[in-house]
């Protein structure tokens, strides 16, 4: 069974993979995400995923024969790619634009089999319908800090879940990794998804 490596610092991605039976080794890529600014949202998401995956391949923490996954997410709204807002002011502006509307969460996935050198890259897309929180609710949410550090300034698996009316597509993709897409990628690289499940305790 190959070691599964997650090239991402996202606790939500790690929790999703663990809930799906995997026990990933986390190796944070530390890539400069600004190098791909200007790309369309779907291309940006998969381009950043590829950067993250490839950045960790030579690290000592990545064992020989590992499967390495890089992921990155952006919210597409009005044709623009919205990543992490980074500041309370920007998060507040984002929610002023998002509430009562719908956006598309694009998550890029790049999976490399270090044994064969083969790689697969896919962007998965899920439509997100936002509620219309009041200014006071937005201020309280931004004040808790959660939206500052996540793509699109919202979560579905945290405090922001109450501000999402619904989604169309894979909800895991909104959390940060599409499990059905990843299972297909694993199969294309010649492995069985169920072989990646951690042994029973």
ZIURNOR-V13091 format. One record per run of one state. SS is the DSSP state (a for helix, b for strand, c for the rest). FROM is the first residue (numbers start at 1). LEN is the number of residues. Records with the same first field share a line. If there is no record, write none. Layout:
# ZIURNOR-V13091
SS->FROM-LEN, FROM-LEN
This chain:
# ZIURNOR-V13091
c->1-3, 7-4, 20-5, 27-6, 37-4, 56-11, 78-2, 83-1, 85-3, 99-3, 114-5, 131-4, 145-1, 150-1, 152-7, 169-2, 176-3, 189-4, 197-5
b->4-3, 25-2, 67-11, 80-3, 84-1, 102-12, 119-12, 151-1, 164-5
a->11-9, 33-4, 41-15, 88-11, 135-10, 146-4, 159-5, 171-5, 179-10, 193-4
